[in-house]
């Protein structure tokens, strides 16, 4: 199988952030690689991440780093073949119910349950995601609900948050997130 890449850039005026993400399709699954530039407490902040999922869109590995002039934080989350989750090399039983991951600073990981669930229009599903929060880089279990509204529209609900997502039907990438959050500013889907 030849490697295919899909690129997308997002901008979020409300968060003063920009992001570039590439989704790489390979024999064993898919890898998301991204970089974000955003302020953190008025300091420049640089975030890099990598997320690996299998061919069925089940998360296997996440690595992320946040860097500002005064701090650097890193996190690694994985699901070993024996099951469960490991956070920075240690068991993370508080994530046992999680079947997805959610990077709290990016719309990239919404693609994972959208592709894995593959719901028909008007169907809904509830998932539990290992939500990596920004800027703490701590991880909590977070119940989320996805409802497919149309071929290219989804309702995303998590706690008090509810947003409509406009997606590219081919890749599952979010093109618009709510009324005032992320918007795709450039795409290259092959």
Number of C-alpha atoms within 10 A of each C-alpha: 6 7 9 12 16 16 18 20 20 25 20 19 12 9 14 12 19 19 24 21 23 20 23 16 19 15 10 11 16 23 21 22 20 21 19 21 18 19 14 16 9 7 12 13 20 19 21 18 20 18 25 21 20 16 14 13 18 19 25 20 19 23 16 20 17 22 18 16 9 8 8 12 13 15 17 17 24 22 19 11 8 6 9 17 25 18 17 13 11 10 15 17 12 13 21 16 16 20 18 25 28 26 21 16 17 21 22 24 20 20 19 22 25 21 17 14 17 11 18 12 14 11 14 16 12 15 17 20 21 25 20 22 14 15 16 10 18 12 22 18 19 19 17 19 17 23 20 22 18 15 14 17 20 25 18 20 16 15 9 5 8 14 16 19 24 21 22 16 14 10 14 21 28 26 21 23 21 14 10 12 17 24 20 20 15 12 16 10 14 9
